[in-house]
């Protein structure tokens, strides 16, 4: 479990960066772009988590 948590630090960092970018796009009045950025960020984080979970518990 510890290995999984350590491995998830990089995807978490990417998610935080993506959310910050989404917030910046929100200030530029691009609402649909913001929603797309959030969906892509969360989807990538969940996919990375699923793959790393399967790899660390195989």
N, C-alpha and C positions, 0 to 999 in steps of 0.2 A: 504494500500500500504506500509506503514511504517513497519508493521508486516512482510510482505513478504520480504522486504529488509533486515531486521534484521535476519530473518530465513535463508536467502541465504548466510549469512556470513560464516557459517560453510562449506557448499559445495564449496564456493569460496576459502576458506583456503585449502581445500583438493585438489582443482584444481591447485592452485599455487604449493603446495607440489609435486603433480604429474608431473607438468611441469618441476620442478627443477630436479626430478628424471629422467625424459626423457632427459633433457640436459646432465645429468651425464652419462646416458647410451650412448648418442651420442658420448661423448668423448672416450668411450670404443670401438668405431667402430662397434657398433651393430645397424645398421640403421633400419632394419626391426623391431627390438624390440622397437626402439624409436617411430616409426610410430604407432605401436600397443598401446604403452603407451599413446600417445597423443589421439588416437581415444577412448580408454577406459576412459580417464580422461574427455574429452569433452562430451562423451555420458553420463557418470555418472552425470556430472554437469547439463546437459540439462534435464535429467530424474528427478533429484532432483528439479530443477526449475519448471518443469511442474507439478509434484506432489504437491509441496508446493503452487504453484499458485492456483491449483484446491482446495486445502484444505482451503486456506485463503479467497477464494471468493465463497465458497459454501453457 
